[in-house]
Amino acid sequence: MRFISFILAFSIFVVPSFAADISQPYTIACYHIPLLVDDEEHGAFIELFKEAAQRADIHYTMRLVPAKRAMRYFEDGDVIGIIPALQPTLALDAALTRQIFSKQVHAFVRSGDSIPKNVDSLEGKRIGLTRGFAYPRAILMNENIDIDYADTTEGSLLKLFEGRIDAVVADGYTALYAIEKVGLSGFHYDLSVILDEQPVYIAFQPSDEGRELARKISLALTSMESDGTMGKILPDITGNYRK
């Protein structure tokens, strides 16, 4: 009788604790990119991850913070994953999913100015970049390129409009959103002219748990590509957009 009472007491003590552990959702950090990450519930990358996590039976909460803070949370292990992730921006090893996107950066200039065709053609110019965003080392480490940082892409575009810088380098999604937001005209660009291109991933911590999550999400993404779901979720901005 005493043995049965002990077993019952032990079961009452252990089971709730175990249930709480397995029901705890993973925390994923994200940061704002127009159209791709609008907030914790909306944007192409958010919808992509939501569908993949559902297929992989992964429970999570999404945490939207500024880009640098998202990177710091991931580096400090405060979150198990970050979306999006580019290899040059990761300060530590990470368990990466299969590629989800390709980030392309372009030059935006004033109407009448020629569009730089490559990174070398940025030399001798004052170039506007946005703090917290990822840029190729070929730009960041080139001593012949004068870099001017702004807190937002809108801020860089205003400087360009006022003639304080010669060009803005940004991805198409962010720049086109910013142009619409500032409500200014007189910009010249061609999204078929690509200065740099980097594969984009979802990154998880380089632990056994993180690698397993990356594997499950990758399998889900592959199935989404096969059945056409990925193509329906991701927006399409190509070189057909010129102004």
DOTORVO-70008 format. One line per field, with one value per residue (C-alpha): residue number from 1; residue in one letter; x, y, z. Coordinates in steps of 0.1 Angstrom, whole numbers. Example, Ala and Ser with C-alpha at 12.3 -4.5 7.8 and 13.67 -1.06 7.14 Angstrom:
pos: [1	2]
code: [A	S]
u: [123	137]
v: [-45	-11]
w: [78	71]
END
This chain:
pos: [1	2	3	4	5	6	7	8	9	10	11	12	13	14	15	16	17	18	19	20	21	22	23	24	25	26	27	28	29	30	31	32	33	34	35	36	37	38	39	40	41	42	43	44	45	46	47	48	49	50	51	52	53	54	55	56	57	58	59	60	61	62	63	64	65	66	67	68	69	70	71	72	73	74	75	76	77	78	79	80	81	82	83	84	85	86	87	88	89	90	91	92	93	94	95	96	97	98	99	100	101	102	103	104	105	106	107	108	109	110	111	112	113	114	115	116	117	118	119	120	121	122	123	124	125	126	127	128	129	130	131	132	133	134	135	136	137	138	139	140	141	142	143	144	145	146	147	148	149	150	151	152	153	154	155	156	157	158	159	160	161	162	163	164	165	166	167	168	169	170	171	172	173	174	175	176	177	178	179	180	181	182	183	184	185	186	187	188	189	190	191	192	193	194	195	196	197	198	199	200	201	202	203	204	205	206	207	208	209	210	211	212	213	214	215	216	217	218	219	220	221	222	223	224	225	226	227	228	229	230	231	232	233	234	235	236	237	238	239	240	241	242	243]
code: [M	R	F	I	S	F	I	L	A	F	S	I	F	V	V	P	S	F	A	A	D	I	S	Q	P	Y	T	I	A	C	Y	H	I	P	L	L	V	D	D	E	E	H	G	A	F	I	E	L	F	K	E	A	A	Q	R	A	D	I	H	Y	T	M	R	L	V	P	A	K	R	A	M	R	Y	F	E	D	G	D	V	I	G	I	I	P	A	L	Q	P	T	L	A	L	D	A	A	L	T	R	Q	I	F	S	K	Q	V	H	A	F	V	R	S	G	D	S	I	P	K	N	V	D	S	L	E	G	K	R	I	G	L	T	R	G	F	A	Y	P	R	A	I	L	M	N	E	N	I	D	I	D	Y	A	D	T	T	E	G	S	L	L	K	L	F	E	G	R	I	D	A	V	V	A	D	G	Y	T	A	L	Y	A	I	E	K	V	G	L	S	G	F	H	Y	D	L	S	V	I	L	D	E	Q	P	V	Y	I	A	F	Q	P	S	D	E	G	R	E	L	A	R	K	I	S	L	A	L	T	S	M	E	S	D	G	T	M	G	K	I	L	P	D	I	T	G	N	Y	R	K]
u: [0	28	45	14	11	47	42	11	28	58	36	17	51	68	41	32	68	75	43	54	88	75	49	74	76	109	117	127	141	133	138	119	124	96	74	96	92	65	59	57	27	31	56	68	95	71	45	71	84	48	39	72	69	33	45	74	51	73	58	74	70	83	101	105	134	159	184	215	195	182	218	229	201	211	248	241	218	187	168	172	167	168	152	165	202	232	265	286	265	267	294	293	287	250	228	215	184	184	185	151	159	187	194	204	217	214	224	199	209	193	176	201	230	244	237	269	273	295	312	343	321	312	348	352	316	298	275	245	240	216	229	222	218	242	264	292	328	338	319	326	364	370	389	381	343	331	304	277	254	218	194	169	169	145	171	197	172	165	202	204	175	192	225	244	254	259	241	222	230	201	180	150	124	137	145	112	93	113	109	71	72	92	69	97	105	136	154	169	175	176	170	185	219	230	260	261	240	240	220	195	188	170	196	194	219	247	235	220	185	193	206	175	152	172	168	131	125	146	126	94	108	117	82	68	90	78	41	45	37	71	67	33	45	77	72	89	109	131	150	117	114	133	129]
v: [0	23	14	23	56	64	57	78	107	104	104	135	153	143	143	180	190	168	181	217	210	195	222	251	268	278	315	328	363	383	419	442	439	454	428	400	406	432	421	389	377	391	391	365	351	349	331	308	299	295	270	251	249	236	209	200	201	228	252	286	323	350	380	411	434	457	438	443	432	401	391	397	376	348	351	351	321	340	326	293	307	338	347	358	349	355	337	369	384	354	358	321	288	281	252	266	254	250	284	302	333	352	388	411	447	475	511	539	573	606	609	618	600	568	536	519	486	469	475	490	517	529	540	577	581	588	558	556	524	515	506	470	457	432	444	427	431	443	475	477	471	492	523	541	540	568	552	573	555	563	547	539	535	564	586	576	583	618	625	613	635	665	658	650	615	600	567	544	507	485	455	461	454	478	506	505	505	534	554	550	559	591	601	615	611	617	584	562	524	492	460	439	454	434	446	416	385	364	333	337	310	304	299	278	274	249	224	190	205	234	211	189	219	230	195	194	229	221	190	211	238	212	198	234	240	207	215	251	267	284	301	314	329	346	378	383	415	411	431	441	469	499	537]
w: [0	9	-24	-44	-26	-34	-71	-72	-55	-78	-109	-97	-92	-124	-152	-151	-152	-183	-200	-194	-210	-242	-247	-244	-278	-294	-296	-331	-336	-367	-379	-402	-440	-461	-476	-462	-425	-418	-382	-362	-381	-416	-444	-469	-447	-417	-438	-452	-417	-404	-431	-427	-389	-392	-416	-393	-362	-345	-320	-318	-309	-332	-316	-338	-328	-346	-368	-345	-315	-333	-341	-305	-291	-314	-306	-269	-272	-260	-290	-308	-343	-364	-397	-421	-418	-442	-435	-435	-407	-384	-358	-348	-363	-370	-382	-415	-433	-471	-489	-488	-509	-527	-515	-543	-537	-562	-566	-565	-579	-589	-622	-649	-631	-645	-625	-611	-628	-602	-569	-585	-601	-565	-559	-555	-546	-513	-508	-484	-464	-436	-402	-391	-427	-443	-471	-491	-477	-512	-503	-466	-469	-500	-488	-520	-513	-489	-468	-452	-427	-419	-394	-422	-459	-460	-444	-470	-498	-484	-484	-520	-530	-514	-532	-500	-513	-547	-544	-521	-520	-509	-517	-540	-514	-488	-513	-532	-499	-487	-519	-516	-479	-484	-512	-534	-570	-591	-584	-611	-607	-626	-605	-633	-624	-593	-573	-550	-543	-511	-503	-474	-448	-415	-388	-357	-328	-336	-310	-315	-310	-334	-361	-358	-362	-392	-407	-401	-415	-445	-453	-450	-473	-499	-498	-501	-532	-547	-544	-554	-520	-517	-551	-540	-508	-519	-538	-572	-578	-609	-634	-651	-625	-638	-632]
END
